[in-house]
Amino acid sequence: MKAFFSWLVIIFILVLAIVIGAQNDQWVTVNYLIAATQMHLSAVIAIAMLLGIIITLLLFSTLIIKLRWQNKRLQKMLKKFQHSANE
């Protein structure tokens, strides 16, 4: 059931992104530090959204890895204490 709701949210976000992209077909100038380019506003929104998703995934994946390591370490300590308590 949880997977169903996850897919439903993902589909909703994709449909919302398509609707917003279809509404924003104006050209905008994007200024970088050393250059500038003209792009569709919908492309700028899509790139910003994609960069946000990638950065968020990277940050949360490091947090999840750190928590898994901590969990393994604590489980080893618990087994050690349980083993010494049984003796």
N, C-alpha and C positions, 0 to 999 in steps of 0.2 A: 504494500500500500504506500509505503514511504517513497519507493522508486516511482510509482505512478504520479504522485504529487510533484516530485522533482522534475520529471519529464514534462508535466503540465506547466510548471513555472518556466522551464527552459523554452518551451514552445511559445508561451505567452510573451516572453522577452523577445524572441526572434520575430514574432508577428509585430510587436510594438516597434522594433527597430526597422522593419520593412516599411511600416506605415510612416514613421518619422522620416525615413530616408526618401520616400516618395514625395513627401511634402516639401522637402528642402533641396531644390535643384538649383539654387543660386550659386554663382561663382564667388568665392572669397579668396583674399590674398592671405597666405600663411607666411609669416615672417620667422625665419630661423635665425640663429645667431649670425650666420655668415651669408645667408641666401634668403630668397623669397620665391614662392611659387603660387600659382593659382590652382585651386581645387574646388570641386563641388562641396558644398556645405555638408551634404550627406556623407561624403567620403571622410571629411574631417571628423565628423561625429563617430563614424564607424572606427576609424583609427584610434581615436581617444578612448572609445569603449573597449576596444581590443587590448590596448596598452594597459588600461585599468584592470582588466580581467587577468592579464598575464602577471602584472605586478602583485595583485592580490593572491594569485595561486602560488607564486614564488614565496611570498611572505608566510602564508599559511602552511605551505609544505615544510618550510624550515621549522615552524612551530610544532607541527605534527611529528616530525622526525625527532625533535628534542624531547617531546613528551613520551614517545615510544621508547627512546633510550632510557629515560628516567623510569618508566614503567618496568622495563626489563631489569634494571638495576635494583629497584625496590622488590621485585618478585624474587630475585636471587637472595636478597637480604632476608626476606620473609622465609624462604625455604631453609636458609641457614639457621635462623632462629627457631623455626619449628623442629628442625632436626636436632638442635642442641637441647631443646626443651623436652624432647621425647627420650633422651638418654638419661 
